[in-house]
Amino acid sequence: MAFAVMVRAALGAEVQFRAELDRNEISIDESVSLKFSIRAEGRAQVGGLTYEAPDFEVVNEFSGTYVEQYYDGNTGRFGMRNIEQVTKVLKPIKTGSLEIGRIRVMVNSKPVSHPDLRVRVTPSGAGTPPPRGYGGGGGVGLRGAGKHHANA
């Protein structure tokens, strides 16, 4: 589930703020990736990313900043976008429907909020099944790795 929040900041800068989970359901012994993407066009000052996830612990995080240049054929002008991506890998500390809330970023010293996100955490061993075709029948895939058939 992902939402994008668009903001038109001072100086004509447009900012897109997005938060998304890689999965909405996990087991207690799995982790979930929470990815933030902040895309600013023009001279917006963006920073101060915050969120609350009291039922999770951060086990890893990644971040990157990118600059994208483009040409607008309608106006004949070149432009530049700054894109910041932050990924937090979260491990739940309890089961249930857990909330990641108060997701915010500051744009030109003003807070921009994002809707809360929820993750359903099930007991151990009750997580999401592997993708289709992952270790299908006949001893193929990872589940069948190392199996030898006697009538080969």
C-alpha positions in Angstrom: 0.0 0.0 0.0 1.5 3.3 -1.1 0.3 6.8 -1.1 2.0 9.8 -2.7 1.6 13.2 -1.1 2.2 16.2 -3.5 3.1 19.6 -2.2 3.6 22.9 -4.0 6.2 24.7 -1.9 7.4 28.2 -2.1 9.5 29.3 -5.1 7.3 27.1 -7.4 9.0 23.9 -6.2 7.0 20.7 -6.3 7.6 18.0 -3.8 6.4 14.4 -3.9 6.6 12.4 -0.7 5.9 8.7 -0.7 6.1 5.9 1.9 5.5 2.2 1.0 5.9 -1.2 2.5 7.3 -4.2 0.5 4.6 -6.4 2.2 1.5 -5.8 4.3 1.6 -9.2 6.1 4.6 -11.0 7.7 5.3 -13.4 10.5 6.9 -12.5 13.8 10.2 -14.0 12.6 10.4 -12.0 9.3 11.1 -8.3 8.5 9.5 -5.7 6.4 11.1 -2.9 4.3 9.7 0.6 4.7 10.8 2.8 1.7 10.5 6.6 1.7 10.9 8.5 -1.5 11.2 12.3 -1.5 11.3 13.9 -4.9 11.8 17.7 -5.0 11.7 19.8 -8.1 13.2 23.3 -8.0 14.6 24.9 -4.9 12.7 23.2 -2.1 14.5 22.6 1.1 13.6 19.0 2.2 14.7 17.2 5.4 13.7 16.0 8.8 12.1 12.7 7.9 10.4 11.2 10.9 8.0 8.3 11.7 6.8 6.3 14.7 7.0 2.5 14.8 7.1 1.5 18.5 6.3 -2.1 17.8 9.3 -2.6 15.5 13.0 -2.4 15.8 15.2 -1.1 12.9 17.6 -3.9 11.9 19.1 -2.2 8.8 18.8 0.9 6.8 19.9 2.2 3.4 19.8 5.6 1.8 20.7 7.3 -1.4 20.4 10.7 -3.0 20.0 11.1 -6.8 19.9 14.1 -9.1 17.7 13.8 -12.3 18.0 16.3 -15.1 15.3 16.6 -17.7 14.1 18.6 -20.7 10.5 19.9 -20.9 9.6 19.9 -24.5 6.5 22.0 -23.8 8.4 24.9 -22.3 11.8 24.4 -23.9 13.4 24.5 -20.5 15.8 22.2 -18.7 15.1 21.2 -15.1 16.5 19.3 -12.2 14.9 17.0 -9.6 16.5 15.9 -6.4 15.4 12.4 -5.2 16.2 11.1 -1.8 15.4 7.5 -0.9 15.5 6.0 2.5 14.7 2.3 3.3 14.3 1.0 6.9 14.2 -2.7 7.5 11.9 -3.3 10.4 11.5 -6.4 12.6 8.3 -6.7 14.6 8.5 -7.2 18.4 4.9 -8.5 18.7 2.0 -9.9 16.7 -1.2 -8.2 15.6 -2.1 -5.3 13.3 0.9 -2.9 13.9 0.9 0.7 12.9 3.7 2.9 11.4 2.4 6.4 12.0 3.2 10.1 12.2 5.1 9.8 9.0 6.4 13.3 8.1 9.0 15.3 6.2 9.8 19.0 6.4 9.5 21.0 3.2 10.7 24.6 3.5 10.4 24.3 7.3 6.7 23.1 7.1 5.7 19.5 7.9 4.2 17.4 5.2 2.3 14.3 6.6 1.8 10.9 5.0 -1.1 8.5 5.9 -0.3 5.9 8.5 0.7 2.4 7.3 -0.3 -1.0 8.8 1.4 -4.4 8.9 -0.3 -7.6 9.9 2.1 -9.7 12.0 1.2 -13.3 12.5 2.8 -15.9 14.8 6.0 -17.7 13.8 5.6 -20.0 10.8 2.4 -18.4 9.6 4.0 -15.8 7.2 3.4 -15.3 3.6 4.0 -18.3 1.4 6.9 -18.4 -1.2 6.1 -17.0 -4.7 4.4 -19.4 -7.2 6.9 -21.6 -9.0 9.3 -21.2 -6.1 10.4 -24.8 -5.5 7.5 -26.3 -7.5 7.0 -30.1 -7.7 9.4 -32.7 -9.2 12.4 -31.7 -7.0 13.0 -28.4 -8.8 13.8 -25.1 -7.2 15.3 -24.5 -3.8 13.0 -26.8 -1.9 14.1 -29.7 -4.2 17.8 -28.8 -4.3 20.0 -31.7 -3.3 17.3 -34.3 -3.8 18.3 -37.2 -6.0 15.7 -39.4 -7.6 16.4 -43.2 -7.5 14.8 -44.0 -10.9 16.8 -41.6 -13.0 
